[in-house]
Amino acid sequence: MWKLPFSLYADITFMKQTMEIDCAIRSLGVTVDYGKKGILALACSLSQVVVYFARTLCICVTLNNLNMDIPYERIFQVVFCDSLALILSGHYCYYLYILIEKYAMLNKVLRDIKSQQAWEYTMFIRDKPNIEKGSVLQEKYICRKIGTCAKIYCMLYKTTAQVSMMYGIGLVLTTSLGLNTAVLYLFYFMEATASGLFKDLQRYIYFLFYVFWQTAYATGIIFMTVFFSEMTVSEVSLNSLKDLTKDLSVVYALLLSS
């Protein structure tokens, strides 16, 4: 409850770092599509609302058909906690997706340089006396671009560290609670089945419906968090800058450009 309104929405550090990285990426000649990110943010928000209503509907339908008197504040407490967990995990995955996209853009630029498909390699001078001058100019642009990529990687590392600092403790608590909830409700399922609840078919079906939703909800949040984290690590492991710096001439060029 403290993390989302105060620590997350009131902190503009991540957004500032993202805009600085976008400006640096645009200096490489890469187009940053903000419309795509806006559509993705809208889709994530709508999907969360759909999950909230489905989760609330599941609880209401189950309890109404079981004829059980449960205070509404208890239902609100369960739904509210689940909503906070999903919002926190959803924001974390959305920010990781932004970082994955930026790492992919940077890796593409470096792969084009390595495979000599960058626009600098298409430069040519018609006059023979200027061929050497054009080659030097080409190497200058390439060195400058590699140096810019190295600086952007440093900026991305700082942003990644900022995201980990911002979401670390909250995600630990969220995933721990989700894991405990999944294990607990699977234990309920085992105990109810062993006690012969399946003899009352209607109650057993509603019980399975509720347990399935609770377990799937908690497991989905954990899976979503781990999946996007692994996707980010996988994209970073494709770092083409390491392959380029294996060549001593490129290392020398980086030193000159810096």
ABEGO torsion letter per residue (X at the ends): XAAAAAAAAABAAAAAAAAAAAAAAAAAGBBBBAAAAAAAAAAAAAAAAAAAAAAAAAAAAAAAAAGBBBBAAAAAAAAAAAAAAAAAAAAAAAAAAAAAAAAAAAAAAAAAAAAGABAAAABBBABAAAAAAAAAAAAAAAAAAAAAAAAAAAAAAAAAAAAAAAAAAAAAAAAAAAAAAAAAAAAAAAAAAAAGAAABAAAAAAAAAAAAAAAAAAAAAAAAAAAAAAAAAAAAAABAAAAAAABAAAAAAAAAAX
